[in-house]
Amino acid sequence: MDGIAVHGLTKRYGRIVAVDDLTFTLEPGRVTGFVGRNGAGKSTTLRMLVGLTRPTTGTATIAGRPYASLADPLRHVGALVDPGCFHPGRTGRNALRAIARAARIGDARVDTVLELVDLQDAAGRRVGGYSLGMRQRLAVAAALLGDPATLILDEPANGLDPDGVRWLRSLVRGLGAQGRSVLVSSHVLAELAQAVDDVIVIEKGRLVAHAPMAALTTAGESLEDAFLRLTATTQGATS
């Protein structure tokens, strides 16, 4: 089954517990916001999902399998975890072609995703000359190369201008409407609230809440208000 499933996921670095017995499931056709303070364990969780970090205990699966066990990972999951991963000497188009060829994806798909992220006019320029926002768009294009059923996006709005933020919101909503599972990590809660169906809140590596937006926020409450309310007890205990 497509989608993300995390069960008992824990990551320890010596005495530090970065992720603590985290469990959640994301179904197809839902866009889920993944929120928490700096150091809450969001990026570590995402890195375990895409096989960049090994869990201490627990499991993280996509389409029913750990990332490393997927036969064609790009066709199952697209991930944006580091927009600085592209060689600065390559053009945007060639950077994507290198990824596509390793996954046996044709050049026509490269042109398609460049158009989806509105980089077709900059595709012949070297990535080293791209702005941060352009590198973010290129990373989104790379995530979409395999036309995957699951998307994992870590701070995708970072570096985007207002037009880019609006474009990203529309893209994320559209991916969910196509029946894909989309997990989006962001600190910009006001913007995230306009794009997601559900929200996962974590604090100190632990699950605090996982609910639809409407259930998470009380009458007249913003997502930021709800986040601060839900995490106030945990923060207060250590302040």
Order of alpha helices (4+ residues) and beta strands (2+ residues): beta-beta-beta-alpha-beta-alpha-beta-alpha-alpha-alpha-beta-alpha-beta-alpha-beta-beta-alpha-alpha
